[in-house]
Amino acid sequence: MLKNLTKYITVFVPTYNGGRGVRECIDAILTQQLPGDYKLEVLVIDSGSHDGTVEILRSYGDAIRLIEIPNKEFSHGGTRDKAARLARGEFVLFLSQDATPLHDRWLINMIEPFFLSPKIGCVYGRQRPRPNATVTIKREVATVFGALGSPETIVISRYLSLVDSAQENEMNNFFSDVNSAARRDLLTGDVPFRPIAYSEDQALAQDMQEMGYLKAYSPKGEVWHSNEYTAKQYFHRKFDEYIGLYKSTGYELVASERSLLFGWVRPTIQDWKFIRHDSEYSLRSKIVWAIESPLYNVAAKAGLYVAAKHMNDRARHKRLSLEERGKEKD
């Protein structure tokens, strides 16, 4: 009996109350060009949506593979690990539900770095902020990805020497599974996603590099993506991000009252300069974001400050507890 030789590429999307954005995302995936000897698998894990998202997903029928789990079973790391183990693909691409590929060669551009070397374990692609996104978020996304290199050039990060595994560079943990890809055999073998609540992508990039694999940035693997938050939601997002980075990669959280009181000024000025030169905003939008920008930058600094204070308090309580136990033993 002949073995099934069909090769797949899997695109995984976790969903929760994604609404209409989910349809935009899935439609863009289904129109992707594929290498001639591969088939596409679209895998979706929904974690208890109650806004019509599941009905939208079911309308695709056999075009996608839908798994439903209770919300309490979801975690960013654990659910992606589950997806990797369910996937049929040689490569697994990860998209968030609010990310939309810009063009029909997104998938090919995302897997191209894997064909450069078997040492490339994970890839992340470019994110373009949506035209009328909150200015603080739009500037942040545009600045970060604009600084990563030429739009035509694949960038490879090397931590350990390929010759003798000596450390060559500082660890570069920047990675985002809003738009990423990895070799499935690594995700189900030597380098799985850690079962953590947040910053699972940065942790994966660290683990890949520590195991001797390379991380690549593919700027032509572009998606539209910019989260839409109120200032209050942005505070909570930043708090969660910093706590996640601290727990997963040991990122040092340093924040002072001075930074909390005055640290929002410079990024706000940067926002205002960005607004002035951005041609995508209408005049009305420019006025609105100019007024609201300080709120978002205060929220960002407050998120860091509260996260640092929270982790420092926990560390101090843990230290005092250990000291007390030591005294009891004495």
C-alpha positions in Angstrom: 0.0 0.0 0.0 1.4 3.4 -1.0 2.1 5.9 1.8 0.2 9.2 1.6 2.8 11.6 0.2 0.6 14.7 0.4 2.5 17.7 1.9 0.7 20.4 3.8 1.3 23.9 5.0 -0.8 24.8 8.0 -2.1 28.2 8.9 -3.3 28.4 12.5 -5.7 31.1 13.8 -6.9 31.2 17.4 -10.2 33.0 17.7 -12.3 34.5 20.5 -15.1 37.0 19.7 -13.3 38.1 16.6 -16.4 39.2 14.8 -16.1 40.4 11.2 -12.4 40.6 11.3 -12.2 36.8 11.4 -13.9 36.6 8.0 -11.4 39.1 6.5 -8.5 37.0 7.9 -9.8 33.6 6.8 -10.7 34.9 3.3 -7.2 36.2 2.8 -5.7 32.9 3.9 -7.8 30.9 1.5 -6.7 33.0 -1.5 -3.0 32.4 -0.9 -0.7 31.0 -3.6 1.0 27.7 -2.7 4.1 25.9 -3.7 3.2 23.4 -6.4 3.7 20.3 -4.2 1.9 21.6 -1.1 -1.7 21.7 0.0 -3.2 24.2 2.5 -4.7 23.4 5.9 -6.4 26.2 7.7 -6.7 25.2 11.4 -8.8 27.3 13.8 -9.2 26.8 17.5 -12.0 28.9 19.0 -12.1 29.3 22.8 -15.7 29.9 23.6 -16.8 32.8 21.3 -20.3 34.1 21.9 -20.6 36.9 19.3 -21.3 35.0 16.2 -17.6 34.1 15.4 -18.3 30.4 15.5 -21.2 30.7 13.1 -18.9 32.6 10.7 -16.3 29.9 11.0 -18.8 27.1 10.4 -19.9 28.7 7.2 -16.6 27.8 5.6 -17.5 24.1 5.9 -14.6 21.8 4.9 -12.4 24.7 3.8 -11.2 25.1 7.3 -10.6 22.7 10.3 -12.4 24.1 13.3 -11.7 22.9 16.9 -13.8 24.3 19.7 -12.5 24.5 23.3 -13.8 26.0 26.5 -12.4 29.5 27.3 -10.9 28.3 30.5 -8.6 25.9 28.5 -7.1 28.7 26.4 -3.6 30.0 27.0 -1.4 31.7 24.4 1.4 29.2 24.7 -0.7 26.1 25.5 -3.2 26.6 22.7 -0.4 27.2 20.1 1.3 24.1 21.3 -2.0 22.2 20.9 -2.3 23.6 17.3 1.2 22.5 16.4 0.5 19.0 17.5 -2.8 18.9 15.6 -1.4 20.4 12.4 -0.6 18.3 9.3 1.8 20.9 7.9 5.5 20.7 7.5 5.4 24.4 8.4 2.9 26.0 10.7 2.1 29.7 10.2 0.5 31.6 13.1 -1.9 34.5 12.6 -3.9 36.4 15.2 -7.6 36.8 14.3 -7.2 40.6 13.6 -4.2 40.2 11.2 -4.9 40.1 7.5 -2.3 39.1 4.8 -1.7 42.1 2.5 -1.4 40.0 -0.7 -1.7 36.4 -2.0 2.1 35.7 -1.7 2.1 36.3 2.0 2.4 32.5 2.7 5.2 31.9 0.2 7.1 34.9 1.6 6.7 33.6 5.1 8.1 30.1 4.4 10.8 31.2 2.0 13.5 31.6 4.8 13.1 27.9 5.7 14.4 27.0 2.2 17.6 29.0 2.9 18.8 26.6 5.6 17.5 23.8 7.8 18.9 25.7 10.7 16.2 28.4 10.4 13.6 27.4 13.0 11.2 30.3 13.1 10.2 33.3 11.0 8.2 36.4 11.7 6.8 38.8 9.2 6.1 42.5 8.9 3.1 44.2 10.4 1.6 47.3 8.8 -0.7 49.4 11.0 -4.2 49.9 9.7 -4.6 53.4 8.2 -6.8 54.9 11.0 -5.3 53.1 13.9 -4.7 54.9 17.3 -1.7 57.1 16.7 0.4 55.7 19.6 -0.1 52.2 18.4 0.4 53.1 14.7 3.6 54.9 15.4 4.9 52.1 17.5 4.2 49.4 14.9 5.5 51.5 12.0 8.7 52.4 13.9 9.5 48.9 15.1 9.1 47.2 11.8 10.5 50.1 9.8 13.8 49.7 11.8 14.2 46.0 11.1 15.8 46.3 7.7 15.1 46.8 4.0 11.6 45.7 2.8 13.4 43.5 0.2 15.9 41.8 2.6 15.4 38.6 4.7 17.1 39.3 8.1 18.6 36.4 10.0 19.4 36.6 13.7 22.4 34.5 14.9 23.0 34.0 18.6 25.4 31.1 18.6 28.1 30.4 16.1 27.2 27.9 13.4 30.8 26.6 13.5 31.4 25.9 17.2 28.2 27.1 19.0 30.1 29.8 20.8 27.9 32.9 21.7 28.4 35.4 18.9 25.7 38.0 19.7 23.4 39.2 22.4 20.1 37.2 22.5 17.5 38.9 20.2 14.1 37.8 21.6 12.0 40.1 19.4 9.3 37.9 17.8 5.6 38.1 17.3 3.2 35.3 16.5 0.7 37.9 15.3 2.4 36.9 12.1 4.9 34.1 12.3 5.9 30.6 11.2 7.9 27.6 12.5 8.9 24.1 11.5 6.4 21.7 13.0 8.9 19.0 13.7 10.7 21.5 16.1 7.4 22.6 17.7 6.5 19.0 18.4 10.0 18.0 19.3 13.0 20.0 20.7 11.4 23.4 20.8 7.7 23.4 21.8 5.8 26.5 22.8 6.0 26.9 26.6 2.5 26.5 28.2 2.5 30.1 29.4 -0.2 32.8 29.5 1.7 35.6 27.7 4.9 36.4 25.7 4.9 32.8 24.4 6.3 34.2 21.1 9.3 35.9 22.7 10.0 32.7 24.8 9.9 30.6 21.6 12.4 32.8 19.9 14.7 32.5 22.9 14.4 28.8 23.1 15.0 28.4 19.3 18.2 30.4 19.5 19.4 28.7 22.6 18.9 25.3 20.9 21.1 26.6 18.0 18.4 27.4 15.5 18.1 30.7 13.6 15.3 33.3 13.7 14.5 35.1 10.5 12.5 38.2 9.6 10.7 38.1 6.3 9.5 41.7 5.5 7.5 40.6 2.4 5.4 38.4 4.6 3.2 41.4 5.4 -0.1 41.7 7.3 -2.4 44.5 8.2 -2.4 44.6 12.0 -2.9 47.1 14.8 -4.8 46.5 17.9 -7.7 48.8 18.7 -7.7 49.7 22.4 -9.1 52.4 24.6 -6.4 54.0 26.8 -7.6 51.9 29.7 -7.3 48.7 27.7 -3.9 49.8 26.5 -2.7 50.1 30.1 -3.9 46.5 30.8 -2.2 45.3 27.6 1.1 46.9 28.5 0.9 45.5 32.0 0.3 42.0 30.7 3.1 42.3 28.1 5.7 43.4 30.7 4.7 40.7 33.2 4.8 38.1 30.4 8.2 39.2 29.3 9.6 39.1 32.8 8.3 35.6 33.5 9.2 34.1 30.1 12.5 35.7 29.2 13.7 37.4 32.4 13.2 40.8 30.9 14.3 43.4 33.5 11.4 45.7 34.6 12.8 49.1 35.6 10.4 51.9 36.3 10.6 55.0 38.5 8.1 57.6 39.7 9.9 60.2 37.5 9.3 58.0 34.5 5.7 57.6 35.4 5.2 61.4 35.9 7.2 62.6 32.9 8.0 59.7 30.7 4.9 60.2 28.5 6.0 63.6 27.2 8.6 62.5 24.7 6.5 59.7 23.1 3.6 62.2 22.9 5.7 64.7 21.0 6.8 61.8 18.7 3.1 61.0 18.2 2.3 64.6 17.2 5.2 64.7 14.7 3.9 61.4 13.3 0.4 62.7 12.9 1.7 65.8 11.1 3.5 63.7 8.4 0.9 60.9 8.2 -1.1 61.2 5.0 -3.6 58.4 5.8 -5.3 60.3 8.6 -8.1 62.7 7.8 -8.0 66.2 9.4 -10.6 65.1 11.9 -8.6 62.0 12.9 -5.5 64.1 13.3 -7.3 66.3 15.8 -8.8 63.4 17.7 -5.5 61.5 18.0 -3.5 64.6 18.9 -5.9 65.1 21.9 -5.9 61.4 22.9 -2.3 60.7 22.4 -1.1 61.8 25.9 -3.7 59.4 27.5 -2.2 56.4 25.6 1.4 57.3 26.5 0.5 57.8 30.2 -1.2 54.4 30.0 1.9 52.8 28.6 4.2 54.2 31.3 1.7 53.3 34.0 1.6 49.7 32.7 5.3 49.4 33.0 5.4 51.1 36.4 2.6 48.9 37.9 4.1 45.7 36.4 7.6 46.5 37.8 6.1 47.4 41.2 4.0 44.2 41.2 6.9 41.9 40.4 9.2 43.7 42.9 6.6 43.3 45.6 6.3 39.6 44.8 10.0 39.1 44.9 10.3 41.0 48.3 7.4 38.9 49.8 9.1 35.7 48.6 12.4 36.8 50.1 10.9 37.7 53.4 9.0 34.3 53.4 12.2 32.4 52.8 14.0 34.4 55.6 11.2 33.6 58.0 11.4 29.9 57.2 15.1 30.1 57.8 14.5 31.6 61.2 12.0 28.9 62.1 14.5 26.2 61.3 17.1 27.9 63.4 
